[in-house]
Amino acid sequence: MTLRIVTASVSLLALGLLAACSSLPPSAPAYSQTALPAAVQVPAGNSVALETVGVGEITYQCRAKKDAAGQFEWVFVGPAASLNDRSGKQIGKYYGPPATWEALDGSKLTGAQVAVAPNAPGSIPLQLVKGNPAMGSGAMTGVTYIQRVDTKGGVAPATPCAAGNVDAKETVKYQADYIFYKAS
């Protein structure tokens, strides 16, 4: 009879574990770049190391256009954003100039733009950046490329830029996914 109790207990434990596992959320699929324009796709031989969501603002300044007397334009000054993981927890920051991605562990890197591709109207373009060697050890060590995708907002202000407000600065809200790649 004791063997039956032990067998029944083990069976109940196994059923409990199966039920617990079935209630876990499915793991998020790895980021896929197949729907992106070819210009901003990361070259073969690199794989996703980190996915983040940048939430912040971009600053623009009203300046006279070079070589265009009497004309003015909003010029990109720099970003300031939190880099969050997919659950919304901050794991780093993005700022510039120069464009710098910094993990909370202190590792950081800059990069050089390789390509851009248009996105939805009212949103900054998609972007591919080749990473420079990281400073410090940590999450940014070994990053080869950074993709900016799924952008929302961030375009130059709709406010007119003219002689009357030259040098004025305005910030606009934006959000973008920053996908970090390392050589595979």
N, C-alpha and C positions, 0 to 999 in steps of 0.2 A: 504494500500500500504506500510506503514512503517513496518508492520509485515513481509511482503515479503522481504523487504530489509534486515531486521535483520536476518531472516531465511537464506537468501542467503549468508549473511556475515558470519554467524556461519558455514554454510556448507563449504564455501571456506576456512575458518580458519581450520576446521577439516581436509579437504583435504590437506591443506598445512602442518599441523602437521604430518599427515600420510606419506606424501612424505618425509618430513625431517627425520622421524624415519626410513624409509626404506633405507635411504642413509647412516645411521650409520653403521660402521663395526660391524660384529657379535662379541660378546664377546668371548674371548679365552676360549676354554674348559679347565677344570681343568686337571692338569697333571695326566697322567695314568701310572702306573708302571707295568701293566699286561704283557708287552713284555720283561721285565727285568728278568734276572736269579733270581731264588728264593732266593739265598744267599744275594742279595742286595735289596730285597723288604722290605719295612717298615712293621712291624707287624700291625695287625688289631688294631683298637682303636686309630689310629693316622690319621690326615688328613693334606693336604697341607695347609701351612700357608703363604708361600712365595716362589716364583720361581725367581731365579737369573741366570745370565750368567756370569761366571768368565772368565775374559780375562787378561792374564798376562804372567808370566814366572816362570819357575822352575829352581833353581840353583842346579848344581851337582858339586862334587869335586872328583878329582882323588886321590884315596887312596890305600895303600897296603891292600890286602885281609887278614883278620884275619886268622891265622892258615894255611896260604898258602904262604910259602916263595917264593919270586920272582914273585908273581902274583898280579895284580892290577885291580881295578874296579872303575867305576863311582858310587858314593854314593850320594843319595838324601840329599840335605842340607836344602832346604825350598822353599816355594812358595811365590810369591808376585803378587796379582791380584786385579783388580777392580771387584766388584760385581755390575752388572748392572741389571735393570729391563728389561722386554722383549722389551721395546721401545729403549733401549740403554742408558738410563739415569743412572748414577752412584748412587747407594743407599748404598754402603758399600765397604768393602775391605776384602781380605783374605790373611793371612800372617802366617809365622811361622819360626822356631819352638817356642812353640808348635803350631800346627794348630789352628788358631784363625779366626773366622768369626766375623766381626765387622760392625754394621750398622752405618750410618752417625749420628744417634741419640745418639751414644756413647755406646749403649748396645752391648755386645759381649759375645761369648762363645767359649769354647774349647770342645773337644770330644775325645772319644776312638773308634778306628776302630773296627767294628764288623765283617765285611767281605769285600772281593774284588771279582771281577769276570772279566775275560778277556774282552777286547774290541777289536776293529779293530787293525790290525798290525800298529805300529807307533804311537799308542795312549795309554796314561796311562789307567790303569784299571778302571772299575766302582767301586764304593765304598759305603759302608754303615757305618755311624758313629753314635754312641749314644752320644747325647749332654750332656754335664755337665751343671749344673745350670748356668744361664746367670749372667753376672756381669752388673749392671746398669739396668735401666728400659727402655723398648722400644721394637723394632721389634724382638729382639732375646730372649726376656723373654718368658719362657715356651716352647722353642724349645726342642723337645724330640729326633729327629733324623735329620740327614742331609744325603741326597743322592748325590753322584757325578755321573752324567750320561752324555751321549752324549759328551764324551771326544774327543778332537782333539789335537794331538801332545803331547808334554810333556815328551816323553821318554828320557832316558839318551843319551848324545851326541854320534854321530857316530865316532867322533875323537878318535883315540886310547888312552887308558890310560895305561901308562907305567912308568918305573923308571925315565925317562927323563922329565916327566911332573907331577910327584907326587905333590900333594897339589894344582895343577891348578884348577881353577873354571871355569865353563862354564854355561851359561844360555840358556834355550830353550823355545820357545814360546809354549803356550798351551791355550786351551779354554775348558770349561766344564760347564754344567748346575749344579747348586747347588740348590736342592729342600729341603726346610725346612719344617718340620712337627711339629705339636703340638698335644697333646692328644685331642681326640674329645669326 
